[in-house]
Amino acid sequence: MSYKYLEEVAVADIAFEANGKTLEELFISCAEALENSMSDLKSISAKTKKEIKLKNESADLLLYDFLSELIFLKDTEQMLFGKFSVKISQRKNYALTAEIWGEKINPKKHKLEDDVKAVTMHDYKIEKLKSGFRTQILLDI
């Protein structure tokens, strides 16, 4: 699993490229990149567990929904997450079941970075490679 931040496209954007040998690893890499852009992952304790279940017709849209759900939980429940377990199945549609662990945002503990507002669809896609999967994500901050 891996990700790297790309040069800023605009003042209000963060771009990263993520890789994974499997779709599950790709989703975890993207979740880690998203959360790490908001606060240092090492500072987030796995105090609270949440479960996310999503379905979509494509892996691309499922990843978009998953990252959007993490942003939603940050905005509505004031939570950051640092540990992820993801399972994806495909029958007619793609289905995701994820367990995520994190804690309430604490400015005294978490060095807060950028406040991500949304995942954008700019040049958005998942690429299948010989070595696995890759995507490039642009976040609106």
N, CA, C and O atoms as a GROMACS GRO file, in nm:
protein
  564
    1MET      N    1   0.085  -0.117   0.000
    1MET     CA    2   0.000   0.000   0.000
    1MET      C    3   0.089   0.123   0.000
    1MET      O    4   0.190   0.128   0.071
    2SER      N    5   0.052   0.219  -0.079
    2SER     CA    6   0.131   0.341  -0.079
    2SER      C    7   0.053   0.456  -0.141
    2SER      O    8  -0.045   0.437  -0.213
    3TYR      N    9   0.102   0.575  -0.109
    3TYR     CA   10   0.048   0.695  -0.170
    3TYR      C   11   0.155   0.802  -0.166
    3TYR      O   12   0.247   0.797  -0.083
    4LYS      N   13   0.143   0.901  -0.255
    4LYS     CA   14   0.233   1.016  -0.251
    4LYS      C   15   0.153   1.139  -0.292
    4LYS      O   16   0.064   1.132  -0.377
    5TYR      N   17   0.187   1.251  -0.229
    5TYR     CA   18   0.120   1.375  -0.263
    5TYR      C   19   0.185   1.433  -0.387
    5TYR      O   20   0.306   1.426  -0.404
    6LEU      N   21   0.104   1.490  -0.474
    6LEU     CA   22   0.151   1.552  -0.597
    6LEU      C   23   0.156   1.702  -0.577
    6LEU      O   24   0.100   1.755  -0.480
    7GLU      N   25   0.222   1.770  -0.669
    7GLU     CA   26   0.229   1.915  -0.658
    7GLU      C   27   0.089   1.973  -0.655
    7GLU      O   28  -0.002   1.924  -0.722
    8GLU      N   29   0.073   2.076  -0.574
    8GLU     CA   30  -0.060   2.137  -0.564
    8GLU      C   31  -0.105   2.190  -0.698
    8GLU      O   32  -0.030   2.258  -0.768
    9VAL      N   33  -0.227   2.159  -0.733
    9VAL     CA   34  -0.285   2.202  -0.859
    9VAL      C   35  -0.336   2.344  -0.846
    9VAL      O   36  -0.320   2.425  -0.937
   10ALA      N   37  -0.398   2.374  -0.736
   10ALA     CA   38  -0.450   2.507  -0.707
   10ALA      C   39  -0.439   2.528  -0.556
   10ALA      O   40  -0.415   2.434  -0.481
   11VAL      N   41  -0.457   2.650  -0.514
   11VAL     CA   42  -0.446   2.681  -0.371
   11VAL      C   43  -0.545   2.601  -0.288
   11VAL      O   44  -0.515   2.565  -0.174
   12ALA      N   45  -0.661   2.573  -0.343
   12ALA     CA   46  -0.767   2.506  -0.268
   12ALA      C   47  -0.777   2.356  -0.300
   12ALA      O   48  -0.883   2.297  -0.284
   13ASP      N   49  -0.666   2.295  -0.345
   13ASP     CA   50  -0.668   2.154  -0.381
   13ASP      C   51  -0.545   2.081  -0.328
   13ASP      O   52  -0.438   2.140  -0.311
   14ILE      N   53  -0.562   1.953  -0.302
   14ILE     CA   54  -0.452   1.862  -0.271
   14ILE      C   55  -0.467   1.744  -0.366
   14ILE      O   56  -0.577   1.689  -0.380
   15ALA      N   57  -0.359   1.705  -0.431
   15ALA     CA   58  -0.363   1.590  -0.521
   15ALA      C   59  -0.270   1.481  -0.467
   15ALA      O   60  -0.162   1.510  -0.415
   16PHE      N   61  -0.315   1.356  -0.481
   16PHE     CA   62  -0.226   1.245  -0.446
   16PHE      C   63  -0.249   1.129  -0.542
   16PHE      O   64  -0.356   1.115  -0.602
   17GLU      N   65  -0.146   1.047  -0.553
   17GLU     CA   66  -0.155   0.924  -0.630
   17GLU      C   67  -0.143   0.809  -0.530
   17GLU      O   68  -0.059   0.813  -0.441
   18ALA      N   69  -0.228   0.708  -0.545
   18ALA     CA   70  -0.226   0.595  -0.454
   18ALA      C   71  -0.219   0.466  -0.533
   18ALA      O   72  -0.266   0.457  -0.646
   19ASN      N   73  -0.157   0.365  -0.471
   19ASN     CA   74  -0.139   0.235  -0.534
   19ASN      C   75  -0.179   0.125  -0.438
   19ASN      O   76  -0.179   0.144  -0.316
   20GLY      N   77  -0.214   0.011  -0.492
   20GLY     CA   78  -0.241  -0.108  -0.411
   20GLY      C   79  -0.237  -0.232  -0.497
   20GLY      O   80  -0.274  -0.228  -0.614
   21LYS      N   81  -0.190  -0.340  -0.441
   21LYS     CA   82  -0.187  -0.467  -0.514
   21LYS      C   83  -0.327  -0.518  -0.541
   21LYS      O   84  -0.352  -0.587  -0.640
   22THR      N   85  -0.420  -0.484  -0.452
   22THR     CA   86  -0.561  -0.522  -0.465
   22THR      C   87  -0.646  -0.395  -0.455
   22THR      O   88  -0.596  -0.290  -0.416
   23LEU      N   89  -0.773  -0.407  -0.490
   23LEU     CA   90  -0.863  -0.293  -0.471
   23LEU      C   91  -0.870  -0.254  -0.324
   23LEU      O   92  -0.874  -0.135  -0.291
   24GLU      N   93  -0.872  -0.354  -0.235
   24GLU     CA   94  -0.878  -0.324  -0.092
   24GLU      C   95  -0.757  -0.242  -0.048
   24GLU      O   96  -0.772  -0.145   0.026
   25GLU      N   97  -0.638  -0.280  -0.093
   25GLU     CA   98  -0.518  -0.205  -0.058
   25GLU      C   99  -0.522  -0.064  -0.116
   25GLU      O  100  -0.479   0.031  -0.052
   26LEU      N  101  -0.574  -0.051  -0.238
   26LEU     CA  102  -0.588   0.082  -0.299
   26LEU      C  103  -0.680   0.170  -0.216
   26LEU      O  104  -0.648   0.286  -0.191
   27PHE      N  105  -0.794   0.117  -0.174
   27PHE     CA  106  -0.889   0.194  -0.094
   27PHE      C  107  -0.826   0.237   0.039
   27PHE      O  108  -0.847   0.350   0.083
   28ILE      N  109  -0.750   0.148   0.101
   28ILE     CA  110  -0.684   0.181   0.228
   28ILE      C  111  -0.578   0.289   0.205
   28ILE      O  112  -0.568   0.383   0.285
   29SER      N  113  -0.500   0.278   0.098
   29SER     CA  114  -0.400   0.381   0.067
   29SER      C  115  -0.465   0.517   0.048
   29SER      O  116  -0.414   0.618   0.096
   30CYS      N  117  -0.579   0.519  -0.021
   30CYS     CA  118  -0.650   0.645  -0.043
   30CYS      C  119  -0.705   0.701   0.088
   30CYS      O  120  -0.698   0.821   0.112
   31ALA      N  121  -0.760   0.614   0.171
   31ALA     CA  122  -0.812   0.658   0.302
   31ALA      C  123  -0.700   0.716   0.388
   31ALA      O  124  -0.717   0.819   0.453
   32GLU      N  125  -0.584   0.650   0.387
   32GLU     CA  126  -0.470   0.699   0.464
   32GLU      C  127  -0.423   0.835   0.412
   32GLU      O  128  -0.393   0.925   0.490
   33ALA      N  129  -0.416   0.850   0.280
   33ALA     CA  130  -0.374   0.978   0.221
   33ALA      C  131  -0.473   1.089   0.257
   33ALA      O  132  -0.432   1.200   0.292
   34LEU      N  133  -0.602   1.059   0.248
   34LEU     CA  134  -0.705   1.157   0.283
   34LEU      C  135  -0.691   1.200   0.429
   34LEU      O  136  -0.683   1.319   0.458
   35GLU      N  137  -0.688   1.104   0.519
   35GLU     CA  138  -0.681   1.136   0.662
   35GLU      C  139  -0.549   1.204   0.698
   35GLU      O  140  -0.547   1.296   0.780
   36ASN      N  141  -0.439   1.160   0.638
   36ASN     CA  142  -0.308   1.220   0.667
   36ASN      C  143  -0.299   1.363   0.616
   36ASN      O  144  -0.220   1.442   0.668
   37SER      N  145  -0.379   1.397   0.516
   37SER     CA  146  -0.380   1.536   0.468
   37SER      C  147  -0.449   1.628   0.569
   37SER      O  148  -0.430   1.750   0.566
   38MET      N  149  -0.529   1.569   0.659
   38MET     CA  150  -0.602   1.648   0.759
   38MET      C  151  -0.530   1.650   0.894
   38MET      O  152  -0.540   1.748   0.968
   39SER      N  153  -0.458   1.542   0.928
   39SER     CA  154  -0.383   1.533   1.053
   39SER      C  155  -0.287   1.416   1.043
   39SER      O  156  -0.312   1.320   0.970
   40ASP      N  157  -0.176   1.423   1.115
   40ASP     CA  158  -0.076   1.316   1.114
   40ASP      C  159  -0.141   1.184   1.158
   40ASP      O  160  -0.195   1.175   1.268
   41LEU      N  161  -0.135   1.084   1.072
   41LEU     CA  162  -0.196   0.954   1.102
   41LEU      C  163  -0.145   0.895   1.233
   41LEU      O  164  -0.221   0.831   1.306
   42LYS      N  165  -0.019   0.917   1.264
   42LYS     CA  166   0.040   0.860   1.386
   42LYS      C  167  -0.022   0.917   1.513
   42LYS      O  168  -0.013   0.856   1.619
   43SER      N  169  -0.085   1.032   1.502
   43SER     CA  170  -0.146   1.094   1.621
   43SER      C  171  -0.290   1.048   1.645
   43SER      O  172  -0.350   1.084   1.746
   44ILE      N  173  -0.345   0.968   1.554
   44ILE     CA  174  -0.485   0.926   1.564
   44ILE      C  175  -0.492   0.788   1.630
   44ILE      O  176  -0.441   0.690   1.575
   45SER      N  177  -0.554   0.782   1.745
   45SER     CA  178  -0.569   0.655   1.818
   45SER      C  179  -0.693   0.580   1.770
   45SER      O  180  -0.792   0.641   1.729
   46ALA      N  181  -0.685   0.449   1.776
   46ALA     CA  182  -0.796   0.363   1.734
   46ALA      C  183  -0.890   0.338   1.851
   46ALA      O  184  -0.903   0.225   1.898
   47LYS      N  185  -0.956   0.443   1.898
   47LYS     CA  186  -1.044   0.435   2.015
   47LYS      C  187  -1.186   0.392   1.980
   47LYS      O  188  -1.250   0.320   2.056
   48THR      N  189  -1.235   0.436   1.865
   48THR     CA  190  -1.373   0.410   1.825
   48THR      C  191  -1.376   0.338   1.691
   48THR      O  192  -1.306   0.377   1.597
   49LYS      N  193  -1.458   0.234   1.682
   49LYS     CA  194  -1.472   0.159   1.558
   49LYS      C  195  -1.605   0.192   1.493
   49LYS      O  196  -1.709   0.197   1.560
   50LYS      N  197  -1.601   0.215   1.364
   50LYS     CA  198  -1.722   0.238   1.284
   50LYS      C  199  -1.722   0.138   1.169
   50LYS      O  200  -1.617   0.091   1.126
   51GLU      N  201  -1.841   0.105   1.120
   51GLU     CA  202  -1.852   0.018   1.004
   51GLU      C  203  -1.921   0.095   0.892
   51GLU      O  204  -2.019   0.166   0.913
   52ILE      N  205  -1.866   0.078   0.773
   52ILE     CA  206  -1.922   0.143   0.655
   52ILE      C  207  -1.959   0.033   0.556
   52ILE      O  208  -1.879  -0.057   0.528
   53LYS      N  209  -2.081   0.040   0.502
   53LYS     CA  210  -2.125  -0.052   0.397
   53LYS      C  211  -2.175   0.032   0.281
   53LYS      O  212  -2.262   0.117   0.297
   54LEU      N  213  -2.119   0.006   0.163
   54LEU     CA  214  -2.156   0.081   0.044
   54LEU      C  215  -2.166  -0.012  -0.076
   54LEU      O  216  -2.103  -0.117  -0.079
   55LYS      N  217  -2.246   0.028  -0.174
   55LYS     CA  218  -2.256  -0.044  -0.302
   55LYS      C  219  -2.254   0.059  -0.413
   55LYS      O  220  -2.305   0.170  -0.399
   56ASN      N  221  -2.194   0.019  -0.525
   56ASN     CA  222  -2.198   0.104  -0.643
   56ASN      C  223  -2.171   0.017  -0.766
   56ASN      O  224  -2.120  -0.094  -0.755
   57GLU      N  225  -2.205   0.071  -0.881
   57GLU     CA  226  -2.191  -0.005  -1.006
   57GLU      C  227  -2.047  -0.017  -1.053
   57GLU      O  228  -2.015  -0.107  -1.131
   58SER      N  229  -1.958   0.071  -1.007
   58SER     CA  230  -1.818   0.064  -1.050
   58SER      C  231  -1.726   0.083  -0.930
   58SER      O  232  -1.764   0.143  -0.830
   59ALA      N  233  -1.604   0.031  -0.944
   59ALA     CA  234  -1.504   0.048  -0.838
   59ALA      C  235  -1.468   0.196  -0.822
   59ALA      O  236  -1.445   0.242  -0.711
   60ASP      N  237  -1.464   0.269  -0.933
   60ASP     CA  238  -1.431   0.413  -0.928
   60ASP      C  239  -1.531   0.487  -0.838
   60ASP      O  240  -1.491   0.562  -0.748
   61LEU      N  241  -1.658   0.465  -0.862
   61LEU     CA  242  -1.761   0.535  -0.786
   61LEU      C  243  -1.768   0.485  -0.642
   61LEU      O  244  -1.802   0.561  -0.551
   62LEU      N  245  -1.737   0.358  -0.621
   62LEU     CA  246  -1.733   0.305  -0.485
   62LEU      C  247  -1.622   0.372  -0.404
   62LEU      O  248  -1.643   0.405  -0.287
   63LEU      N  249  -1.506   0.391  -0.465
   63LEU     CA  250  -1.396   0.462  -0.396
   63LEU      C  251  -1.437   0.605  -0.365
   63LEU      O  252  -1.411   0.655  -0.255
   64TYR      N  253  -1.500   0.671  -0.460
   64TYR     CA  254  -1.548   0.808  -0.439
   64TYR      C  255  -1.644   0.813  -0.319
   64TYR      O  256  -1.634   0.901  -0.234
   65ASP      N  257  -1.737   0.718  -0.315
   65ASP     CA  258  -1.834   0.712  -0.204
   65ASP      C  259  -1.764   0.686  -0.070
   65ASP      O  260  -1.800   0.746   0.031
   66PHE      N  261  -1.666   0.597  -0.070
   66PHE     CA  262  -1.594   0.563   0.052
   66PHE      C  263  -1.520   0.685   0.108
   66PHE      O  264  -1.529   0.714   0.227
   67LEU      N  265  -1.447   0.754   0.022
   67LEU     CA  266  -1.373   0.872   0.068
   67LEU      C  267  -1.470   0.983   0.111
   67LEU      O  268  -1.444   1.054   0.208
   68SER      N  269  -1.579   0.997   0.040
   68SER     CA  270  -1.680   1.097   0.076
   68SER      C  271  -1.741   1.066   0.213
   68SER      O  272  -1.771   1.157   0.289
   69GLU      N  273  -1.758   0.938   0.243
   69GLU     CA  274  -1.812   0.898   0.373
   69GLU      C  275  -1.714   0.934   0.486
   69GLU      O  276  -1.757   0.977   0.593
   70LEU      N  277  -1.585   0.918   0.462
   70LEU     CA  278  -1.485   0.956   0.563
   70LEU      C  279  -1.490   1.107   0.589
   70LEU      O  280  -1.478   1.151   0.703
   71ILE      N  281  -1.507   1.184   0.483
   71ILE     CA  282  -1.520   1.330   0.498
   71ILE      C  283  -1.649   1.364   0.573
   71ILE      O  284  -1.649   1.451   0.660
   72PHE      N  285  -1.757   1.296   0.540
   72PHE     CA  286  -1.885   1.316   0.608
   72PHE      C  287  -1.872   1.290   0.758
   72PHE      O  288  -1.923   1.368   0.839
   73LEU      N  289  -1.805   1.182   0.796
   73LEU     CA  290  -1.787   1.149   0.937
   73LEU      C  291  -1.700   1.253   1.008
   73LEU      O  292  -1.722   1.284   1.125
   74LYS      N  293  -1.603   1.306   0.937
   74LYS     CA  294  -1.520   1.415   0.993
   74LYS      C  295  -1.606   1.538   1.018
   74LYS      O  296  -1.595   1.602   1.123
   75ASP      N  297  -1.690   1.571   0.923
   75ASP     CA  298  -1.773   1.692   0.935
   75ASP      C  299  -1.888   1.678   1.034
   75ASP      O  300  -1.917   1.773   1.107
   76THR      N  301  -1.953   1.563   1.038
   76THR     CA  302  -2.072   1.548   1.122
   76THR      C  303  -2.043   1.496   1.262
   76THR      O  304  -2.110   1.534   1.357
   77GLU      N  305  -1.943   1.409   1.274
   77GLU     CA  306  -1.912   1.350   1.404
   77GLU      C  307  -1.778   1.398   1.460
   77GLU      O  308  -1.735   1.354   1.567
   78GLN      N  309  -1.712   1.487   1.386
   78GLN     CA  310  -1.583   1.543   1.429
   78GLN      C  311  -1.482   1.433   1.459
   78GLN      O  312  -1.416   1.434   1.564
   79MET      N  313  -1.470   1.336   1.366
   79MET     CA  314  -1.380   1.223   1.386
   79MET      C  315  -1.274   1.214   1.278
   79MET      O  316  -1.298   1.248   1.162
   80LEU      N  317  -1.157   1.168   1.319
   80LEU     CA  318  -1.048   1.134   1.229
   80LEU      C  319  -1.021   0.984   1.244
   80LEU      O  320  -1.043   0.927   1.350
   81PHE      N  321  -0.974   0.922   1.136
   81PHE     CA  322  -0.950   0.778   1.138
   81PHE      C  323  -0.808   0.747   1.093
   81PHE      O  324  -0.753   0.813   1.005
   82GLY      N  325  -0.750   0.646   1.157
   82GLY     CA  326  -0.612   0.612   1.125
   82GLY      C  327  -0.588   0.465   1.096
   82GLY      O  328  -0.477   0.426   1.061
   83LYS      N  329  -0.691   0.382   1.112
   83LYS     CA  330  -0.678   0.239   1.087
   83LYS      C  331  -0.798   0.193   1.006
   83LYS      O  332  -0.911   0.230   1.036
   84PHE      N  333  -0.771   0.110   0.903
   84PHE     CA  334  -0.876   0.072   0.809
   84PHE      C  335  -0.867  -0.076   0.773
   84PHE      O  336  -0.758  -0.130   0.754
   85SER      N  337  -0.981  -0.140   0.764
   85SER     CA  338  -0.993  -0.276   0.710
   85SER      C  339  -1.103  -0.272   0.606
   85SER      O  340  -1.216  -0.231   0.635
   86VAL      N  341  -1.072  -0.313   0.484
   86VAL     CA  342  -1.167  -0.301   0.373
   86VAL      C  343  -1.183  -0.435   0.303
   86VAL      O  344  -1.085  -0.503   0.274
   87LYS      N  345  -1.307  -0.472   0.277
   87LYS     CA  346  -1.339  -0.591   0.198
   87LYS      C  347  -1.431  -0.547   0.084
   87LYS      O  348  -1.530  -0.478   0.106
   88ILE      N  349  -1.396  -0.589  -0.037
   88ILE     CA  350  -1.475  -0.554  -0.155
   88ILE      C  351  -1.514  -0.682  -0.228
   88ILE      O  352  -1.430  -0.770  -0.251
   89SER      N  353  -1.640  -0.692  -0.264
   89SER     CA  354  -1.687  -0.804  -0.345
   89SER      C  355  -1.752  -0.749  -0.470
   89SER      O  356  -1.796  -0.634  -0.475
   90GLN      N  357  -1.758  -0.834  -0.572
   90GLN     CA  358  -1.823  -0.791  -0.696
   90GLN      C  359  -1.911  -0.903  -0.747
   90GLN      O  360  -1.866  -1.014  -0.775
   91ARG      N  361  -2.036  -0.871  -0.757
   91ARG     CA  362  -2.132  -0.958  -0.824
   91ARG      C  363  -2.190  -0.874  -0.936
   91ARG      O  364  -2.122  -0.847  -1.035
   92LYS      N  365  -2.313  -0.833  -0.922
   92LYS     CA  366  -2.371  -0.740  -1.019
   92LYS      C  367  -2.310  -0.601  -1.000
   92LYS      O  368  -2.274  -0.534  -1.096
   93ASN      N  369  -2.298  -0.560  -0.874
   93ASN     CA  370  -2.235  -0.433  -0.838
   93ASN      C  371  -2.116  -0.460  -0.746
   93ASN      O  372  -2.096  -0.572  -0.700
   94TYR      N  373  -2.040  -0.357  -0.721
   94TYR     CA  374  -1.932  -0.365  -0.623
   94TYR      C  375  -1.991  -0.335  -0.485
   94TYR      O  376  -2.074  -0.245  -0.471
   95ALA      N  377  -1.949  -0.410  -0.386
   95ALA     CA  378  -1.995  -0.390  -0.249
   95ALA      C  379  -1.874  -0.378  -0.157
   95ALA      O  380  -1.780  -0.457  -0.167
   96LEU      N  381  -1.878  -0.281  -0.068
   96LEU     CA  382  -1.770  -0.256   0.025
   96LEU      C  383  -1.821  -0.271   0.167
   96LEU      O  384  -1.928  -0.221   0.202
   97THR      N  385  -1.744  -0.340   0.248
   97THR     CA  386  -1.765  -0.342   0.392
   97THR      C  387  -1.632  -0.300   0.453
   97THR      O  388  -1.530  -0.366   0.430
   98ALA      N  389  -1.633  -0.192   0.529
   98ALA     CA  390  -1.510  -0.143   0.589
   98ALA      C  391  -1.529  -0.124   0.739
   98ALA      O  392  -1.634  -0.081   0.785
   99GLU      N  393  -1.425  -0.157   0.812
   99GLU     CA  394  -1.418  -0.123   0.954
   99GLU      C  395  -1.309  -0.017   0.965
   99GLU      O  396  -1.197  -0.036   0.916
  100ILE      N  397  -1.343   0.093   1.030
  100ILE     CA  398  -1.247   0.203   1.044
  100ILE      C  399  -1.238   0.239   1.192
  100ILE      O  400  -1.338   0.236   1.264
  101TRP      N  401  -1.119   0.273   1.236
  101TRP     CA  402  -1.096   0.306   1.376
  101TRP      C  403  -1.035   0.444   1.386
  101TRP      O  404  -0.947   0.481   1.307
  102GLY      N  405  -1.083   0.520   1.482
  102GLY     CA  406  -1.032   0.655   1.500
  102GLY      C  407  -1.080   0.714   1.631
  102GLY      O  408  -1.114   0.643   1.726
  103GLU      N  409  -1.082   0.848   1.633
  103GLU     CA  410  -1.124   0.917   1.754
  103GLU      C  411  -1.173   1.057   1.720
  103GLU      O  412  -1.153   1.106   1.609
  104LYS      N  413  -1.237   1.118   1.819
  104LYS     CA  414  -1.284   1.257   1.804
  104LYS      C  415  -1.165   1.349   1.783
  104LYS      O  416  -1.056   1.326   1.836
  105ILE      N  417  -1.187   1.452   1.704
  105ILE     CA  418  -1.082   1.551   1.680
  105ILE      C  419  -1.051   1.624   1.810
  105ILE      O  420  -1.141   1.672   1.879
  106ASN      N  421  -0.923   1.632   1.841
  106ASN     CA  422  -0.876   1.700   1.961
  106ASN      C  423  -0.759   1.791   1.919
  106ASN      O  424  -0.648   1.742   1.899
  107PRO      N  425  -0.783   1.922   1.905
  107PRO     CA  426  -0.677   2.012   1.860
  107PRO      C  427  -0.552   2.011   1.948
  107PRO      O  428  -0.443   2.046   1.903
  108LYS      N  429  -0.567   1.970   2.074
  108LYS     CA  430  -0.451   1.961   2.162
  108LYS      C  431  -0.365   1.839   2.129
  108LYS      O  432  -0.244   1.838   2.154
  109LYS      N  433  -0.427   1.737   2.073
  109LYS     CA  434  -0.355   1.613   2.039
  109LYS      C  435  -0.320   1.606   1.891
  109LYS      O  436  -0.209   1.566   1.855
  110HIS      N  437  -0.414   1.644   1.807
  110HIS     CA  438  -0.396   1.630   1.662
  110HIS      C  439  -0.347   1.762   1.602
  110HIS      O  440  -0.409   1.866   1.622
  111LYS      N  441  -0.237   1.755   1.530
  111LYS     CA  442  -0.191   1.872   1.457
  111LYS      C  443  -0.277   1.879   1.330
  111LYS      O  444  -0.253   1.807   1.233
  112LEU      N  445  -0.376   1.966   1.334
  112LEU     CA  446  -0.469   1.974   1.222
  112LEU      C  447  -0.406   2.045   1.104
  112LEU      O  448  -0.345   2.151   1.118
  113GLU      N  449  -0.421   1.984   0.989
  113GLU     CA  450  -0.366   2.037   0.864
  113GLU      C  451  -0.479   2.096   0.781
  113GLU      O  452  -0.547   2.188   0.825
  114ASP      N  453  -0.498   2.043   0.662
  114ASP     CA  454  -0.601   2.094   0.571
  114ASP      C  455  -0.737   2.033   0.604
  114ASP      O  456  -0.747   1.916   0.638
  115ASP      N  457  -0.841   2.115   0.592
  115ASP     CA  458  -0.979   2.069   0.614
  115ASP      C  459  -1.037   2.030   0.478
  115ASP      O  460  -1.081   2.116   0.402
  116VAL      N  461  -1.038   1.902   0.448
  116VAL     CA  462  -1.087   1.854   0.319
  116VAL      C  463  -1.238   1.867   0.314
  116VAL      O  464  -1.310   1.822   0.404
  117LYS      N  465  -1.286   1.928   0.208
  117LYS     CA  466  -1.430   1.950   0.189
  117LYS      C  467  -1.494   1.841   0.103
  117LYS      O  468  -1.607   1.800   0.128
  118ALA      N  469  -1.419   1.794  -0.001
  118ALA     CA  470  -1.478   1.698  -0.094
  118ALA      C  471  -1.371   1.632  -0.180
  118ALA      O  472  -1.260   1.683  -0.195
  119VAL      N  473  -1.409   1.518  -0.236
  119VAL     CA  474  -1.331   1.453  -0.341
  119VAL      C  475  -1.384   1.508  -0.472
  119VAL      O  476  -1.506   1.517  -0.491
  120THR      N  477  -1.296   1.544  -0.563
  120THR     CA  478  -1.343   1.594  -0.692
  120THR      C  479  -1.340   1.483  -0.796
  120THR      O  480  -1.278   1.379  -0.775
  121MET      N  481  -1.407   1.505  -0.906
  121MET     CA  482  -1.409   1.408  -1.016
  121MET      C  483  -1.310   1.445  -1.126
  121MET      O  484  -1.310   1.383  -1.232
  122HIS      N  485  -1.226   1.544  -1.101
  122HIS     CA  486  -1.127   1.589  -1.201
  122HIS      C  487  -1.027   1.477  -1.230
  122HIS      O  488  -0.956   1.433  -1.139
  123ASP      N  489  -1.021   1.431  -1.355
  123ASP     CA  490  -0.930   1.323  -1.398
  123ASP      C  491  -0.939   1.200  -1.308
  123ASP      O  492  -0.838   1.132  -1.286
  124TYR      N  493  -1.055   1.172  -1.258
  124TYR     CA  494  -1.077   1.066  -1.160
  124TYR      C  495  -1.100   0.932  -1.228
  124TYR      O  496  -1.189   0.919  -1.312
  125LYS      N  497  -1.018   0.832  -1.192
  125LYS     CA  498  -1.040   0.695  -1.240
  125LYS      C  499  -0.944   0.602  -1.167
  125LYS      O  500  -0.841   0.645  -1.114
  126ILE      N  501  -0.979   0.475  -1.165
  126ILE     CA  502  -0.890   0.372  -1.114
  126ILE      C  503  -0.831   0.301  -1.235
  126ILE      O  504  -0.903   0.261  -1.326
  127GLU      N  505  -0.699   0.286  -1.235
  127GLU     CA  506  -0.632   0.216  -1.343
  127GLU      C  507  -0.588   0.078  -1.297
  127GLU      O  508  -0.533   0.063  -1.188
  128LYS      N  509  -0.613  -0.023  -1.380
  128LYS     CA  510  -0.566  -0.159  -1.352
  128LYS      C  511  -0.429  -0.173  -1.417
  128LYS      O  512  -0.414  -0.150  -1.537
  129LEU      N  513  -0.329  -0.210  -1.338
  129LEU     CA  514  -0.193  -0.230  -1.385
  129LEU      C  515  -0.153  -0.376  -1.365
  129LEU      O  516  -0.225  -0.452  -1.300
  130LYS      N  517  -0.040  -0.415  -1.421
  130LYS     CA  518   0.010  -0.551  -1.398
  130LYS      C  519   0.036  -0.575  -1.250
  130LYS      O  520   0.015  -0.685  -1.199
  131SER      N  521   0.083  -0.470  -1.182
  131SER     CA  522   0.120  -0.482  -1.041
  131SER      C  523   0.003  -0.456  -0.945
  131SER      O  524   0.021  -0.465  -0.824
  132GLY      N  525  -0.114  -0.424  -0.998
  132GLY     CA  526  -0.227  -0.395  -0.911
  132GLY      C  527  -0.313  -0.282  -0.964
  132GLY      O  528  -0.357  -0.283  -1.078
  133PHE      N  529  -0.335  -0.183  -0.878
  133PHE     CA  530  -0.424  -0.072  -0.912
  133PHE      C  531  -0.359   0.061  -0.874
  133PHE      O  532  -0.278   0.068  -0.781
  134ARG      N  533  -0.397   0.166  -0.948
  134ARG     CA  534  -0.348   0.300  -0.919
  134ARG      C  535  -0.461   0.399  -0.946
  134ARG      O  536  -0.544   0.379  -1.034
  135THR      N  537  -0.460   0.507  -0.866
  135THR     CA  538  -0.554   0.616  -0.891
  135THR      C  539  -0.487   0.747  -0.856
  135THR      O  540  -0.390   0.751  -0.781
  136GLN      N  541  -0.540   0.853  -0.911
  136GLN     CA  542  -0.498   0.988  -0.874
  136GLN      C  543  -0.623   1.061  -0.827
  136GLN      O  544  -0.726   1.062  -0.894
  137ILE      N  545  -0.612   1.122  -0.709
  137ILE     CA  546  -0.727   1.186  -0.646
  137ILE      C  547  -0.696   1.334  -0.625
  137ILE      O  548  -0.586   1.371  -0.586
  138LEU      N  549  -0.795   1.417  -0.651
  138LEU     CA  550  -0.786   1.560  -0.624
  138LEU      C  551  -0.889   1.593  -0.516
  138LEU      O  552  -1.008   1.570  -0.533
  139LEU      N  553  -0.840   1.647  -0.404
  139LEU     CA  554  -0.926   1.683  -0.292
  139LEU      C  555  -0.946   1.834  -0.289
  139LEU      O  556  -0.852   1.910  -0.309
  140ASP      N  557  -1.068   1.876  -0.265
  140ASP     CA  558  -1.103   2.017  -0.253
  140ASP      C  559  -1.090   2.054  -0.104
  140ASP      O  560  -1.152   1.991  -0.018
  141ILE      N  561  -1.007   2.156  -0.076
  141ILE     CA  562  -0.988   2.198   0.064
  141ILE      C  563  -1.040   2.339   0.085
  141ILE      O  564  -1.034   2.391   0.196
   0.00000   0.00000   0.00000
